[in-house]
Amino acid sequence: MQNNLQDNADEGSELPSLLLGAGFALASLIILPALAQRVGIGASLTIALRGALMRASNRV
């Protein structure tokens, strides 16, 4: 019974990580390019920021 409760607790801790990773991916693929275009940031800097966000989403 105790192992079953521990397994459920481990599964519950995956959800915040999944949501955070999905948020970083959404930010790097959609939000960041839109903001960069609006502000006037160059393409190379946008790509660098996108790479940094994707690396951050992989670490979570």
N, C-alpha and C positions, 0 to 999 in steps of 0.2 A: 504494500500500500504506500509506503514512504517513497519508494522508487517511482511509482506512478505520479505522485505529487511533484517530485523533483523534475520529472520529464515534462510535466505541464508547465512548470515554472521556467524551464529552459526554452520551451517553445514560445512562451509569452515574451521573453527577452529578445527574440529575433524580430518581432514586429517593429519596434522603434528603429532598429538598425536598417531594416528594409525600407521603412518610410523615409528615413534620413538619406539613404542612398538614392532612392527614387527622387527625392527633392533636389539633391545635387545634380542628378542627371537632367531633370526638367530645367533646372536653372541654367545648366551649361548648354543645352541644346536649343532652348526656346527663349528664355528670359534674357540671358546675357547677350546674344546677338541683337535682339531688339533694342536693348538699352544702349549697346555700343553704337548702333546705327543712329539712334536718337541723339546721343551725346557727340558723336563724330569720332569715336576711337578707331584707329587704324585696324586693318584686318589682321596683321601679325600679332598685335597686342590682344585682340579678341581671341585668336587661336590659342595664345599662351594662357590666357585666363580660363578658356574652356578646358584646356589640358589640366590645369591645376585643379579645377572643380571635379573633373573626372577621376583624377588620382585620389582626391579627398573622398569621393564616393566609394572607391574601391577599398579604402582603409577602414571604412565603417563596417 
